[in-house]
Amino acid sequence: QVQLVESGGGLVQAGGSRKLSCAASGSISGISAMGWYRQAPGKQRELVAAIIRGGSTNYADSVKGRFTISRDNAKNTVYLQMNSLRPEDTGVYYCNAFQRSYNFWGQGTQVTVSS
Protein backbone atom coordinates (compact mmCIF):
# COMPACT_ATOMS: atom_id res chain seq x y z
CA GLN A 1 0.00 0.00 0.00
CA VAL A 2 1.00 3.56 -0.73
CA GLN A 3 -0.20 6.44 1.40
CA LEU A 4 -0.32 9.94 -0.05
CA VAL A 5 -0.82 13.09 1.97
CA GLU A 6 -1.37 16.40 0.23
CA SER A 7 -0.89 19.83 1.70
CA GLY A 8 -0.70 23.43 0.59
CA GLY A 9 -4.21 24.15 -0.56
CA GLY A 10 -6.08 27.28 0.36
CA LEU A 11 -7.57 30.51 -0.90
CA VAL A 12 -5.56 32.63 -3.31
CA GLN A 13 -6.34 35.63 -5.47
CA ALA A 14 -6.28 35.42 -9.24
CA GLY A 15 -2.77 35.97 -10.52
CA GLY A 16 -1.26 34.59 -7.34
CA SER A 17 0.78 31.48 -6.67
CA ARG A 18 0.46 28.39 -4.56
CA LYS A 19 2.63 25.33 -3.99
CA LEU A 20 1.13 21.94 -3.27
CA SER A 21 3.04 19.07 -1.70
CA CYS A 22 2.36 15.35 -1.74
CA ALA A 23 4.28 13.12 0.64
CA ALA A 24 4.33 9.42 -0.20
CA SER A 25 4.89 6.66 2.33
CA GLY A 26 4.45 2.93 2.66
CA SER A 27 5.43 0.54 -0.11
CA ILE A 28 6.68 3.21 -2.48
CA SER A 29 9.16 1.12 -4.42
CA GLY A 30 7.87 0.40 -7.87
CA ILE A 31 5.96 3.64 -8.25
CA SER A 32 6.34 4.42 -11.93
CA ALA A 33 4.61 7.78 -12.06
CA MET A 34 3.07 10.40 -9.82
CA GLY A 35 0.74 13.16 -10.72
CA TRP A 36 -1.74 15.80 -9.72
CA TYR A 37 -5.38 15.70 -10.71
CA ARG A 38 -8.10 18.19 -9.95
CA GLN A 39 -11.85 18.08 -9.76
CA ALA A 40 -13.99 21.17 -10.05
CA PRO A 41 -17.59 21.19 -8.81
CA GLY A 42 -19.80 19.32 -11.23
CA LYS A 43 -16.91 18.22 -13.40
CA GLN A 44 -14.90 15.07 -13.82
CA ARG A 45 -11.50 14.64 -12.30
CA GLU A 46 -8.82 15.66 -14.79
CA LEU A 47 -5.07 15.26 -15.05
CA VAL A 48 -3.16 18.46 -14.31
CA ALA A 49 0.45 17.29 -14.37
CA ALA A 50 2.44 14.08 -14.09
CA ILE A 51 6.04 13.06 -13.65
CA ILE A 52 7.34 9.61 -14.45
CA ARG A 53 10.20 7.78 -12.80
CA GLY A 54 12.67 8.84 -15.49
CA GLY A 55 11.85 12.48 -14.87
CA SER A 56 9.74 13.28 -17.91
CA THR A 57 6.75 15.51 -17.25
CA ASN A 58 3.36 15.97 -18.82
CA TYR A 59 0.91 18.85 -18.41
CA ALA A 60 -2.66 19.64 -19.30
CA ASP A 61 -2.81 22.28 -22.00
CA SER A 62 -4.67 24.61 -19.66
CA VAL A 63 -1.75 24.79 -17.20
CA LYS A 64 1.27 24.66 -19.49
CA GLY A 65 3.63 27.53 -18.77
CA ARG A 66 1.95 28.26 -15.42
CA PHE A 67 2.32 25.06 -13.37
CA THR A 68 5.43 23.03 -12.68
CA ILE A 69 5.57 19.54 -11.23
CA SER A 70 8.73 18.42 -9.48
CA ARG A 71 9.88 15.83 -6.99
CA ASP A 72 12.33 15.36 -4.17
CA ASN A 73 13.29 11.70 -4.11
CA ALA A 74 15.05 12.03 -0.77
CA LYS A 75 11.81 13.23 0.82
CA ASN A 76 9.50 11.01 -1.27
CA THR A 77 7.58 14.15 -2.07
CA VAL A 78 6.09 15.57 -5.25
CA TYR A 79 5.29 19.24 -5.64
CA LEU A 80 3.04 21.31 -7.85
CA GLN A 81 4.05 24.93 -8.18
CA MET A 82 1.10 26.91 -9.47
CA ASN A 83 1.63 30.42 -10.80
CA SER A 84 -0.65 32.93 -12.49
CA LEU A 85 -3.65 31.20 -10.97
CA ARG A 86 -7.07 31.71 -12.51
CA PRO A 87 -10.56 31.23 -11.08
CA GLU A 88 -10.96 28.20 -13.36
CA ASP A 89 -8.10 26.52 -11.51
CA THR A 90 -10.39 26.20 -8.51
CA GLY A 91 -11.02 22.64 -7.39
CA VAL A 92 -9.92 19.80 -5.18
CA TYR A 93 -6.40 18.73 -6.10
CA TYR A 94 -5.57 15.07 -5.67
CA CYS A 95 -2.17 13.45 -5.64
CA ASN A 96 -1.89 10.18 -7.54
CA ALA A 97 0.69 7.42 -7.58
CA PHE A 98 0.72 4.68 -10.21
CA GLN A 99 2.29 1.43 -9.14
CA ARG A 100 2.07 -1.93 -10.87
CA SER A 101 -1.20 -1.13 -12.66
CA TYR A 102 -2.80 0.28 -9.53
CA ASN A 103 -3.68 3.88 -8.74
CA PHE A 104 -3.34 5.28 -5.25
CA TRP A 105 -4.95 8.58 -4.27
CA GLY A 106 -4.55 11.13 -1.57
CA GLN A 107 -7.47 12.69 0.27
CA GLY A 108 -7.31 15.89 -1.76
CA THR A 109 -6.64 19.50 -0.94
CA GLN A 110 -8.92 22.38 -1.87
CA VAL A 111 -7.58 25.25 -3.95
CA THR A 112 -9.87 28.23 -4.40
CA VAL A 113 -8.90 31.08 -6.69
CA SER A 114 -10.90 34.26 -6.20
CA SER A 115 -11.37 36.77 -8.99
Z-matrix of the N, CA and C atoms (Angstrom, degrees):
N
C 1 1.460
C 2 1.513 1 110.48
N 3 1.324 2 113.96 1 145.51
C 4 1.462 3 121.76 2 176.28
C 5 1.514 4 107.83 3 -117.29
N 6 1.307 5 116.06 4 131.53
C 7 1.468 6 120.72 5 175.78
C 8 1.521 7 108.15 6 -108.32
N 9 1.322 8 114.99 7 136.39
C 10 1.466 9 121.55 8 -179.16
C 11 1.515 10 108.73 9 -125.95
N 12 1.309 11 116.09 10 130.55
C 13 1.458 12 121.03 11 179.66
C 14 1.521 13 108.95 12 -126.69
N 15 1.323 14 114.99 13 116.97
C 16 1.464 15 120.55 14 179.46
C 17 1.526 16 110.54 15 -92.66
N 18 1.303 17 114.14 16 154.98
C 19 1.463 18 120.73 17 173.93
C 20 1.515 19 108.46 18 -155.18
N 21 1.330 20 115.26 19 163.30
C 22 1.452 21 120.42 20 174.89
C 23 1.511 22 115.68 21 108.80
N 24 1.313 23 117.13 22 -5.24
C 25 1.452 24 118.79 23 179.12
C 26 1.516 25 111.89 24 -70.03
N 27 1.324 26 114.83 25 170.73
C 28 1.457 27 119.48 26 178.90
C 29 1.511 28 111.04 27 158.81
N 30 1.317 29 114.33 28 -166.99
C 31 1.464 30 122.17 29 -179.47
C 32 1.520 31 109.31 30 -98.70
N 33 1.316 32 116.22 31 132.01
C 34 1.460 33 121.07 32 -179.39
C 35 1.519 34 108.82 33 -142.60
N 36 1.302 35 116.31 34 147.58
C 37 1.462 36 120.55 35 178.71
C 38 1.525 37 110.56 36 -79.47
N 39 1.310 38 115.29 37 152.52
C 40 1.464 39 120.08 38 176.57
C 41 1.520 40 109.59 39 -55.92
N 42 1.328 41 114.48 40 137.79
C 43 1.458 42 120.74 41 -176.76
C 44 1.515 43 113.66 42 90.93
N 45 1.318 44 116.12 43 -11.22
C 46 1.457 45 120.62 44 -178.69
C 47 1.517 46 112.77 45 -84.65
N 48 1.323 47 114.74 46 -175.10
C 49 1.466 48 121.84 47 -177.82
C 50 1.524 49 110.74 48 -127.65
N 51 1.316 50 113.67 49 158.43
C 52 1.458 51 120.16 50 177.92
C 53 1.518 52 106.76 51 -155.40
N 54 1.342 53 115.99 52 145.94
C 55 1.456 54 119.97 53 177.67
C 56 1.516 55 109.64 54 -122.61
N 57 1.308 56 115.78 55 122.08
C 58 1.461 57 121.90 56 177.18
C 59 1.525 58 109.82 57 -97.61
N 60 1.327 59 114.53 58 147.71
C 61 1.460 60 120.93 59 177.01
C 62 1.516 61 109.35 60 -125.45
N 63 1.314 62 115.58 61 148.11
C 64 1.463 63 121.83 62 176.26
C 65 1.518 64 108.25 63 -136.59
N 66 1.321 65 115.46 64 111.90
C 67 1.461 66 120.97 65 179.95
C 68 1.523 67 109.41 66 -96.71
N 69 1.314 68 115.71 67 126.67
C 70 1.465 69 121.33 68 179.88
C 71 1.526 70 110.16 69 -102.67
N 72 1.322 71 115.65 70 142.23
C 73 1.458 72 120.77 71 177.07
C 74 1.516 73 109.04 72 -146.95
N 75 1.316 74 115.36 73 171.82
C 76 1.456 75 120.43 74 -178.63
C 77 1.520 76 110.98 75 93.60
N 78 1.307 77 116.28 76 -142.31
C 79 1.468 78 121.31 77 -177.43
C 80 1.518 79 109.82 78 -85.10
N 81 1.333 80 115.99 79 76.31
C 82 1.461 81 120.33 80 -171.21
C 83 1.526 82 113.09 81 -88.66
N 84 1.301 83 117.64 82 -9.79
C 85 1.467 84 117.98 83 177.55
C 86 1.521 85 108.41 84 -66.55
N 87 1.280 86 116.79 85 141.17
C 88 1.453 87 120.69 86 179.80
C 89 1.511 88 114.36 87 91.19
N 90 1.331 89 116.83 88 -1.41
C 91 1.467 90 118.71 89 173.81
C 92 1.521 91 107.94 90 -67.30
N 93 1.315 92 116.86 91 123.00
C 94 1.457 93 119.90 92 -176.35
C 95 1.518 94 112.66 93 -98.15
N 96 1.307 95 116.98 94 -20.21
C 97 1.460 96 119.64 95 179.48
C 98 1.518 97 109.22 96 -158.65
N 99 1.320 98 115.04 97 151.10
C 100 1.462 99 120.97 98 172.87
C 101 1.513 100 107.97 99 -133.64
N 102 1.306 101 114.51 100 152.33
C 103 1.452 102 117.04 101 -177.42
C 104 1.505 103 112.34 102 -157.14
N 105 1.315 104 113.27 103 173.99
C 106 1.459 105 122.49 104 175.27
C 107 1.523 106 108.55 105 -119.35
N 108 1.322 107 114.52 106 131.66
C 109 1.449 108 122.34 107 174.57
C 110 1.528 109 107.32 108 -118.94
N 111 1.311 110 115.98 109 160.62
C 112 1.459 111 118.85 110 173.73
C 113 1.518 112 109.26 111 -139.55
N 114 1.329 113 113.27 112 154.15
C 115 1.457 114 120.01 113 178.68
C 116 1.515 115 108.41 114 -134.88
N 117 1.318 116 115.15 115 116.54
C 118 1.458 117 120.95 116 176.34
C 119 1.518 118 108.57 117 -89.07
N 120 1.328 119 117.68 118 157.81
C 121 1.464 120 120.56 119 -179.80
C 122 1.525 121 111.45 120 -55.41
N 123 1.312 122 115.94 121 128.25
C 124 1.455 123 120.85 122 177.76
C 125 1.500 124 115.53 123 76.86
N 126 1.329 125 117.32 124 6.06
C 127 1.452 126 120.96 125 -178.84
C 128 1.518 127 110.70 126 -121.75
N 129 1.327 128 114.63 127 163.02
C 130 1.455 129 119.32 128 177.58
C 131 1.525 130 110.84 129 -77.40
N 132 1.302 131 114.37 130 156.73
C 133 1.456 132 119.96 131 175.79
C 134 1.528 133 108.69 132 -67.74
N 135 1.325 134 116.14 133 135.45
C 136 1.461 135 120.37 134 -176.99
C 137 1.528 136 110.53 135 -130.69
N 138 1.334 137 114.52 136 150.38
C 139 1.455 138 119.88 137 177.40
C 140 1.528 139 109.51 138 -72.31
N 141 1.328 140 115.72 139 132.86
C 142 1.456 141 121.77 140 175.62
C 143 1.526 142 110.21 141 -101.46
N 144 1.332 143 115.86 142 -51.03
C 145 1.459 144 120.03 143 -178.34
C 146 1.520 145 108.91 144 -159.03
N 147 1.323 146 115.96 145 150.66
C 148 1.460 147 120.77 146 179.35
C 149 1.516 148 109.38 147 -143.54
N 150 1.330 149 114.49 148 152.58
C 151 1.457 150 120.97 149 176.59
C 152 1.519 151 107.31 150 -135.49
N 153 1.327 152 116.07 151 129.45
C 154 1.454 153 118.85 152 -178.52
C 155 1.516 154 109.58 153 -96.96
N 156 1.330 155 116.16 154 170.80
C 157 1.451 156 120.67 155 -172.79
C 158 1.521 157 112.68 156 -57.01
N 159 1.338 158 117.09 157 -34.95
C 160 1.456 159 120.28 158 -179.80
C 161 1.510 160 114.11 159 -74.15
N 162 1.325 161 116.45 160 -11.65
C 163 1.457 162 120.53 161 177.20
C 164 1.510 163 114.77 162 108.11
N 165 1.324 164 117.90 163 -9.52
C 166 1.462 165 119.48 164 178.73
C 167 1.519 166 109.95 165 -66.61
N 168 1.317 167 115.52 166 149.02
C 169 1.457 168 120.96 167 -178.36
C 170 1.525 169 110.60 168 -124.12
N 171 1.315 170 114.21 169 157.99
C 172 1.455 171 121.19 170 179.86
C 173 1.523 172 107.37 171 -142.40
N 174 1.346 173 116.27 172 138.67
C 175 1.459 174 120.66 173 -177.60
C 176 1.521 175 111.06 174 -131.16
N 177 1.313 176 115.24 175 149.47
C 178 1.454 177 120.15 176 169.04
C 179 1.515 178 107.90 177 -67.03
N 180 1.327 179 115.98 178 146.06
C 181 1.463 180 120.07 179 -178.73
C 182 1.526 181 111.52 180 -56.44
N 183 1.315 182 116.61 181 -34.74
C 184 1.461 183 120.97 182 -174.79
C 185 1.533 184 113.24 183 -68.71
N 186 1.325 185 117.65 184 -16.57
C 187 1.470 186 119.88 185 -177.69
C 188 1.515 187 113.55 186 -116.56
N 189 1.317 188 117.10 187 -3.96
C 190 1.463 189 120.08 188 -179.83
C 191 1.532 190 110.81 189 -57.39
N 192 1.316 191 115.48 190 133.76
C 193 1.455 192 121.00 191 -179.05
C 194 1.515 193 113.87 192 85.05
N 195 1.328 194 117.74 193 -10.76
C 196 1.469 195 121.15 194 -179.99
C 197 1.524 196 112.36 195 -115.26
N 198 1.324 197 116.77 196 -35.91
C 199 1.471 198 121.85 197 -177.58
C 200 1.523 199 109.67 198 -108.82
N 201 1.325 200 114.86 199 148.65
C 202 1.459 201 120.84 200 176.16
C 203 1.521 202 109.59 201 -135.81
N 204 1.320 203 115.72 202 126.28
C 205 1.465 204 120.50 203 175.28
C 206 1.526 205 108.31 204 -98.99
N 207 1.321 206 115.40 205 139.86
C 208 1.459 207 120.31 206 179.63
C 209 1.526 208 108.68 207 -149.21
N 210 1.303 209 116.11 208 171.14
C 211 1.460 210 119.13 209 -179.86
C 212 1.522 211 110.28 210 -144.09
N 213 1.314 212 113.73 211 155.25
C 214 1.462 213 122.11 212 173.90
C 215 1.521 214 105.69 213 -123.16
N 216 1.320 215 116.30 214 100.89
C 217 1.466 216 119.89 215 -175.66
C 218 1.529 217 112.27 216 -62.99
N 219 1.312 218 116.28 217 -32.69
C 220 1.467 219 119.41 218 -178.93
C 221 1.530 220 111.33 219 -65.96
N 222 1.327 221 115.75 220 -29.75
C 223 1.464 222 120.52 221 -179.24
C 224 1.527 223 111.90 222 -102.24
N 225 1.330 224 117.19 223 0.47
C 226 1.475 225 120.94 224 -177.19
C 227 1.528 226 110.72 225 51.53
N 228 1.301 227 115.02 226 44.33
C 229 1.457 228 120.84 227 -174.78
C 230 1.523 229 110.50 228 -129.61
N 231 1.313 230 115.27 229 139.52
C 232 1.456 231 123.20 230 175.05
C 233 1.527 232 107.91 231 -114.84
N 234 1.318 233 114.78 232 142.10
C 235 1.456 234 120.41 233 -177.24
C 236 1.525 235 110.49 234 -120.72
N 237 1.320 236 114.90 235 155.47
C 238 1.461 237 120.84 236 171.03
C 239 1.522 238 106.96 237 -132.10
N 240 1.323 239 115.34 238 107.12
C 241 1.459 240 120.56 239 175.79
C 242 1.517 241 108.00 240 -88.48
N 243 1.319 242 115.43 241 121.53
C 244 1.459 243 120.93 242 -176.46
C 245 1.519 244 109.08 243 -115.69
N 246 1.310 245 116.32 244 117.91
C 247 1.461 246 121.94 245 178.54
C 248 1.524 247 110.43 246 -117.14
N 249 1.315 248 115.23 247 164.18
C 250 1.472 249 120.84 248 179.06
C 251 1.523 250 111.28 249 48.69
N 252 1.309 251 115.75 250 48.80
C 253 1.461 252 120.34 251 -175.52
C 254 1.525 253 111.76 252 -65.48
N 255 1.323 254 113.82 253 146.56
C 256 1.465 255 122.15 254 -178.90
C 257 1.515 256 109.01 255 -121.90
N 258 1.326 257 118.02 256 156.94
C 259 1.471 258 119.36 257 177.26
C 260 1.530 259 112.79 258 -55.41
N 261 1.314 260 117.56 259 -32.48
C 262 1.472 261 120.22 260 179.73
C 263 1.530 262 113.02 261 -72.33
N 264 1.310 263 118.02 262 -5.39
C 265 1.461 264 120.97 263 173.56
C 266 1.528 265 111.80 264 -83.46
N 267 1.318 266 116.04 265 -4.97
C 268 1.457 267 120.63 266 179.96
C 269 1.524 268 111.15 267 -61.68
N 270 1.314 269 116.15 268 138.07
C 271 1.454 270 120.76 269 177.18
C 272 1.513 271 111.46 270 162.76
N 273 1.302 272 115.28 271 179.55
C 274 1.462 273 120.90 272 172.83
C 275 1.526 274 107.61 273 -90.96
N 276 1.297 275 115.57 274 125.41
C 277 1.465 276 121.51 275 -178.64
C 278 1.526 277 109.29 276 -100.10
N 279 1.318 278 114.50 277 125.83
C 280 1.458 279 121.27 278 -177.77
C 281 1.520 280 110.50 279 -113.85
N 282 1.304 281 115.63 280 137.01
C 283 1.454 282 121.31 281 172.73
C 284 1.527 283 108.79 282 -87.98
N 285 1.305 284 115.89 283 141.95
C 286 1.467 285 121.61 284 -178.00
C 287 1.521 286 109.68 285 -131.35
N 288 1.324 287 115.05 286 141.37
C 289 1.462 288 120.97 287 172.67
C 290 1.523 289 108.18 288 -127.76
N 291 1.318 290 116.13 289 133.19
C 292 1.462 291 121.39 290 -179.79
C 293 1.519 292 108.60 291 -109.74
N 294 1.316 293 115.11 292 120.70
C 295 1.456 294 120.47 293 -175.32
C 296 1.517 295 109.68 294 -141.36
N 297 1.312 296 115.54 295 115.77
C 298 1.476 297 120.89 296 174.57
C 299 1.532 298 110.94 297 51.24
N 300 1.306 299 115.39 298 52.76
C 301 1.472 300 123.00 299 175.81
C 302 1.528 301 113.74 300 69.45
N 303 1.311 302 116.56 301 14.85
C 304 1.465 303 118.69 302 179.91
C 305 1.526 304 109.34 303 -124.73
N 306 1.313 305 115.70 304 139.79
C 307 1.453 306 121.83 305 177.69
C 308 1.523 307 111.14 306 -101.40
N 309 1.304 308 115.64 307 129.96
C 310 1.459 309 122.13 308 173.10
C 311 1.530 310 108.58 309 -110.03
N 312 1.332 311 116.07 310 145.25
C 313 1.454 312 120.78 311 -176.52
C 314 1.519 313 110.92 312 -128.57
N 315 1.312 314 114.53 313 148.34
C 316 1.444 315 120.21 314 170.05
C 317 1.519 316 109.64 315 -85.51
N 318 1.326 317 115.70 316 -179.39
C 319 1.461 318 120.46 317 -176.07
C 320 1.525 319 112.13 318 -82.50
N 321 1.324 320 116.52 319 -13.27
C 322 1.455 321 120.33 320 178.59
C 323 1.515 322 112.71 321 94.43
N 324 1.318 323 114.98 322 150.52
C 325 1.458 324 121.25 323 176.06
C 326 1.524 325 107.98 324 -137.06
N 327 1.317 326 115.73 325 133.32
C 328 1.467 327 121.16 326 -174.88
C 329 1.524 328 110.60 327 -81.52
N 330 1.327 329 114.78 328 131.68
C 331 1.464 330 121.44 329 172.01
C 332 1.522 331 107.01 330 -120.69
N 333 1.313 332 116.09 331 123.56
C 334 1.455 333 121.35 332 179.19
C 335 1.522 334 108.70 333 -121.56
N 336 1.323 335 115.27 334 123.57
C 337 1.460 336 120.93 335 -179.72
C 338 1.523 337 108.05 336 -109.65
N 339 1.305 338 116.11 337 117.33
C 340 1.462 339 120.90 338 -178.41
C 341 1.528 340 110.12 339 -93.24
N 342 1.312 341 114.68 340 144.76
C 343 1.475 342 119.71 341 -178.41
C 344 1.515 343 111.05 342 -88.10
